[in-house]
Amino acid sequence: MTPREPSENRWSDLDRPPLNVMSLRRGLVREGGLWRGVEVVRSTGSTNSDLVALAVAGKAEEGAVLVAEEQTAGRGRLDRQWSAPPRSGLFFSVLLRPAEVPVARWGWLPLLTGVAVATGLSRAAGVDTALKWPNDLLVTVGGEERKAGGILAERAGDDMVVLGVGINVTLREDELPVPQAGSLALANAVSTDRDTLLRAVLRTLEDWYGRWRAAGGDPAASGLQETYAAGCATLGRTVRAELPGDRSLIGEAVAIDGDGRLVIATEEGVQEPVGAGDIVHLRLA
């Protein structure tokens, strides 16, 4: 789907004003910084798909940021669909090229993005955002954990990665795609100004990416492994891991290992690292 550029008449919902692309560029694009350009489109199928295509075609460089006011075919992990009303959230993708980091450590990039998003939202929205392994963003609504966002990483050729982020910002209860979903507004955010939130998240992402890259992708030396574990709501919980091959594993989530995998301790006393799968929080351990 070809992205549609912002039109002049975009103020149909005054509670959900459009992003100010010029302000975003002034606040994020600077000499020597990571972000090389910020583009905002009115609507597209998926910012990740668009940015991957641009990168593969040689039309985007590291630090490109693509934001959509509306995604009509947004995707999460396991090809799950992600949709929301126009201008009700932040839907964006960034292109990274961590050439100095061994490919074996690139699996930390979605976890790094989760740390950056949670930190940025805590600062700018005043919302305590927890991380569900590997890449869900959780907020508390009425004492209940709910998913308010997610992260998707995709390779673009051999040497680039596109990271997509979707965050529900102003969704109301009657607009939620499923009852278990949430939004920053429902979590009593002190600010739902999307320009402010996006700047905070991208600045924090730039900081963490710089630290991780300077450490050669080492999650311990960069502080990423410790920080992710501290903000991970999955650790200390009894979980069920739905694994490839229709296998499931139940146990306590006890650690995040050096490869970013979730370590689950079973009742049999076995500690099994899980690198891929769907995690269900059952209860506190």
C-alpha positions in Angstrom: 0.0 0.0 0.0 1.3 3.4 -0.9 1.5 5.8 2.0 -0.8 8.8 1.8 0.7 12.1 2.7 -1.0 14.3 5.4 -3.8 16.4 3.9 -4.7 19.9 4.8 -8.0 19.0 6.4 -6.9 16.8 9.3 -8.6 18.4 12.3 -11.8 16.2 12.2 -11.1 15.2 15.8 -9.9 18.1 17.9 -9.1 15.8 20.8 -6.7 14.0 18.5 -4.6 16.6 16.7 -2.1 15.6 14.0 1.5 15.3 14.7 3.6 18.4 13.9 6.3 17.0 11.6 8.3 20.2 11.5 8.5 20.4 15.3 9.5 16.7 15.4 12.3 17.3 12.9 13.6 20.3 14.8 13.6 18.4 18.1 15.1 15.1 16.8 17.3 15.7 13.7 20.7 17.2 14.6 24.2 17.1 13.3 26.0 14.0 14.7 22.7 12.5 16.0 21.2 9.2 15.1 17.9 10.4 13.6 18.5 11.5 10.0 15.0 12.3 9.0 11.4 12.1 10.2 8.5 11.4 7.8 4.8 11.4 8.8 2.2 10.0 6.5 -1.5 10.2 6.9 -2.2 6.5 6.5 -0.5 3.3 5.4 -0.8 -0.4 5.8 2.4 -0.9 7.9 5.2 1.5 8.6 7.5 -1.6 9.0 6.7 -3.0 5.6 7.2 0.5 4.0 10.5 1.1 5.7 11.8 -2.4 5.0 11.0 -1.8 1.3 12.7 1.6 1.2 15.8 0.2 2.9 16.1 -2.8 0.6 15.7 -0.4 -2.4 18.5 1.8 -1.1 16.1 4.7 -0.5 16.5 4.9 3.3 19.5 5.1 5.6 20.2 4.4 9.2 18.3 6.8 11.4 15.2 7.1 9.1 12.0 7.4 11.1 8.6 6.7 9.5 5.4 7.6 11.4 1.8 7.0 10.4 -1.2 8.7 11.8 -3.1 5.6 11.0 -2.1 2.0 10.2 -4.6 -0.2 8.4 -2.5 -3.4 8.4 -0.2 -3.0 11.4 1.4 -6.3 12.5 2.6 -7.6 15.8 4.4 -10.8 16.6 3.1 -14.0 15.1 1.5 -11.9 12.3 -1.2 -10.6 14.7 -3.1 -7.6 13.4 -2.8 -4.2 15.2 -5.3 -1.5 14.4 -6.6 1.7 16.0 -8.6 4.9 15.1 -6.6 7.6 13.3 -4.3 9.7 15.5 -5.2 7.7 18.6 -1.7 6.3 19.1 1.9 6.3 18.0 2.7 4.0 15.1 6.3 4.3 13.8 9.3 2.4 12.6 13.0 3.2 12.6 15.9 1.9 10.5 19.1 0.8 12.3 22.4 -0.5 11.0 24.5 -1.8 13.9 27.5 -2.8 11.7 29.9 -2.9 14.7 27.7 -5.3 16.6 27.9 -9.1 16.0 24.7 -10.3 14.3 24.3 -12.8 17.2 23.5 -9.9 19.5 20.9 -8.3 17.3 18.2 -10.2 19.1 18.6 -7.6 21.9 17.3 -4.8 19.7 13.6 -5.3 20.4 14.3 -5.7 24.1 16.4 -2.5 23.9 13.5 -0.7 22.2 11.2 -1.9 24.9 13.4 -0.4 27.6 13.6 2.9 25.6 9.8 3.1 25.1 9.0 2.3 28.8 11.6 4.8 30.0 10.4 7.5 27.6 6.8 7.0 28.4 7.5 7.1 32.1 9.2 10.5 31.8 6.8 12.1 29.3 3.4 10.5 30.2 4.0 9.8 33.9 2.8 6.2 33.3 4.5 3.2 34.8 5.0 1.0 31.8 6.2 -2.6 32.4 7.6 -5.0 29.8 6.2 -8.4 29.1 8.8 -10.6 27.5 9.8 -10.3 24.8 8.1 -7.2 23.4 4.8 -6.2 24.9 4.2 -2.9 26.8 1.9 -3.2 29.8 0.1 -0.5 31.7 -2.2 -0.7 34.8 -5.8 0.1 34.3 -8.1 -0.2 37.3 -5.6 -2.4 39.1 -5.4 -4.7 36.0 -2.4 -5.3 33.7 -3.3 -4.5 30.1 -1.3 -4.4 26.9 -0.9 -0.9 25.5 1.7 -1.5 22.9 4.1 -3.8 21.2 7.4 -3.9 19.2 8.2 -5.8 16.0 11.7 -6.3 14.6 12.4 -7.2 11.0 15.5 -7.6 9.0 16.0 -5.4 6.0 18.6 -7.1 3.8 21.8 -8.5 5.5 22.9 -5.5 7.5 19.8 -3.5 8.6 17.0 -3.9 11.1 13.6 -2.1 11.1 12.0 -1.8 14.5 8.3 -1.0 14.6 6.5 0.4 17.7 2.8 0.7 18.3 1.4 2.5 21.4 -2.2 3.1 22.3 -2.3 6.7 23.5 -5.9 8.0 23.7 -8.0 4.9 23.0 -11.2 4.9 25.0 -12.7 1.8 26.6 -15.2 1.4 23.8 -12.5 1.6 21.2 -10.2 -1.1 22.5 -9.7 -4.0 20.0 -10.0 -6.5 22.9 -11.0 -6.1 26.5 -7.5 -7.0 27.7 -6.0 -4.0 25.8 -5.2 -0.6 27.4 -4.0 2.9 26.6 -2.0 5.6 28.2 -5.2 7.7 28.7 -6.9 4.8 30.5 -3.8 4.5 32.7 -4.2 8.1 33.7 -1.3 9.6 31.8 -0.4 13.1 32.8 0.1 13.9 29.1 -1.2 12.4 25.9 0.5 14.9 23.6 1.9 12.6 20.9 4.6 15.0 19.8 6.0 15.1 23.3 5.7 11.3 23.7 7.4 10.5 20.4 10.3 12.9 21.0 10.8 11.4 24.5 10.8 7.8 23.2 13.1 8.5 20.2 15.6 10.4 22.3 15.7 7.6 24.8 16.0 5.0 22.1 18.9 7.0 20.6 20.6 7.0 24.0 20.2 3.3 24.6 21.2 2.3 21.1 24.4 4.4 21.4 25.3 2.7 24.7 24.6 -0.8 23.4 26.5 -0.2 20.2 29.5 1.4 22.0 29.7 -1.8 24.1 29.7 -4.0 20.9 26.2 -5.1 21.7 27.3 -6.6 25.0 24.0 -6.5 27.1 25.8 -6.7 30.4 28.5 -4.1 29.7 25.9 -1.6 28.3 23.6 -2.1 31.3 20.8 -3.3 29.0 20.4 -6.8 30.5 20.1 -5.5 34.1 17.7 -2.6 33.1 15.5 -4.9 31.0 15.2 -7.4 33.9 14.4 -4.6 36.3 11.4 -3.5 34.2 10.2 -6.9 33.1 6.9 -7.9 34.5 7.3 -11.5 33.4 10.2 -12.2 35.8 9.0 -13.7 39.1 5.8 -14.9 37.5 4.4 -18.3 36.8 4.0 -18.5 33.1 3.0 -20.7 30.3 5.2 -20.6 27.2 3.5 -21.7 24.0 6.5 -22.9 22.0 7.0 -23.8 18.3 5.9 -27.3 17.4 2.7 -27.1 19.6 4.8 -27.6 22.8 4.1 -25.7 26.0 6.1 -25.2 29.1 4.9 -24.1 32.5 7.2 -22.7 35.2 8.6 -19.7 37.0 10.3 -17.0 34.8 13.5 -16.6 36.7 16.0 -14.7 34.5 16.8 -13.1 31.2 20.0 -14.7 29.9 22.9 -13.2 27.9 21.1 -13.9 24.6 17.9 -12.2 25.7 16.1 -15.4 26.2 13.6 -16.0 29.0 14.8 -18.7 31.5 11.9 -20.8 32.9 12.4 -23.0 35.9 10.0 -26.0 35.8 8.6 -28.0 38.7 11.1 -30.7 37.7 14.0 -28.5 38.6 15.0 -27.9 35.0 15.9 -24.3 33.8 15.0 -24.0 30.2 15.8 -20.9 28.1 13.1 -19.8 25.7 14.1 -17.8 22.7 10.8 -17.8 20.8 7.2 -18.3 21.7 4.1 -16.8 23.2 4.2 -16.1 27.0 1.1 -16.2 29.1 1.3 -14.7 32.6 -0.5 -17.1 35.0 0.1 -15.6 38.5 2.8 -14.2 40.7 5.3 -16.9 41.8 
